[in-house]
Amino acid sequence: MKQRVKERFAVEIQSHYNFIDRQQGFMQAPKADGGMEKVPFMTMSVGIVSPSQRSFTDIREITELAADARRQDS
């Protein structure tokens, strides 16, 4: 399921970019020094946490574990 969600996101996000950006495969964004830089399209990272793997006593534990799992997915 995780992979299917990420694949669908990658396809659907394309509709948020203009034709030229999609053709190039990136966007151009202004830099602080006045120049331009190539910026990749948005991606999605997914972290899955399950109570079958571990019991939780506090919402912060779930949040931290999900953040760690999401970072590992990048």
Secondary structure, DSSP 8 states (H G I E B T S, - for coil): -HHHHHHHHHHHGGGGS-HHHHHHTSEEEE-TTS-EEEE-----------TTT---SSHHHHHHHHHHHHHHH-
